Amino acid sequence: AQKVTQAQTEISVVEKEDVTLDCVYETRDTTYYLFWYKQPPSGELVFLIRRNSFDEQNEISGRYSWNFQKSTSSFNFTITASQVVDSAVYFCALSEPPGANNLFFGTGTRLTVIP
Amino acid sequence: KAGVTQTPRYLIKTRGQQVTLSCSPISGHRSVSWYQQTPGQGLQFLFEYFSETQRNKGNFPGRFSGRQFSNSRSEMNVSTLELGDSALYLCASSLNRGVNYEQYFGPGTRLTVT
C-alpha cells in the first residue's frame, strides 16, 4: 500500500534561513512518481516538481532544491534563503501506477517564514 | 489562459441535503480529478474523469458521484450530506491522463454541512 509521511507538522524560520522539508514514502511498485505541491492561504495547490522513480538526480530550481534517495525512500525539499512569500503548506505526494492521475498526499508541513 | 475555475467557492448545506459542485478545466484539458481536503483526513483522491468516463475512483462511499460533460467540464455530487462531508473540495485538470501531464488545481469549493 502507498503511504507518504511528512513528520514535520509545522516549521518556523526567520527570513533568509534555509529550511528542509522531509518526505518519506512507501510503495511496493518499482515505477512511481513523487511530487511536491505548495498550498498558499488562497487554497490552490501549486505544482512544484515531479520526479519519477528512475531518476535519482537531485534538482535545483532557483532557491528550491530536491534530494531524492531511493535507498531511504525519501524525497526532501530545501528552500534556500527563505522569504515571507514561501509561507504556505507544502505537500509531498506519490502516484502509481504511471497511468493514473490519482495522487496520494502526505499530511503537509506548514512553513512560516518570519520577517 | 484562464486557470481551473470552481463554483461556488463557498457553500453551506444542512445534513441530509445534496449538493453539486462544478469544475471548469483549463481550455484544452481533458482530464479532471477531484480531491477532498479535511483537517482530519488530509487530501484524498475522490475520482478522475476523462472523455466523459470515470477512470479511477478513491475510497469514498457511493454518496459521492460525478460526471464529465463533452466540453470536459465536470460536476461532483454528494447526496445525503453528513457533517463529516464538510471539507474543501479541489478540482484538478490536466491535458491528458497519466502522471506525465501536470495537474493544475482550482481554488476549491469550501463546503460546510450543519
Interface residues (C-beta under 8 A of the other chain):
Chain A: Y33 Y37 S42 G43 E44 L45 V46 F47 R50 N52 F91 A93 S95 P98 G99 A100 N101 N102 L103 F104 F105 G106 T107 G108
Chain B: G3 S31 S33 Y35 G42 L43 Q44 F45 E48 R55 N56 G58 L88 L90 A92 S94 R97 G98 V99 N100 Y101 E102 Q103 Y104 F105 G106 P107 G108 R110
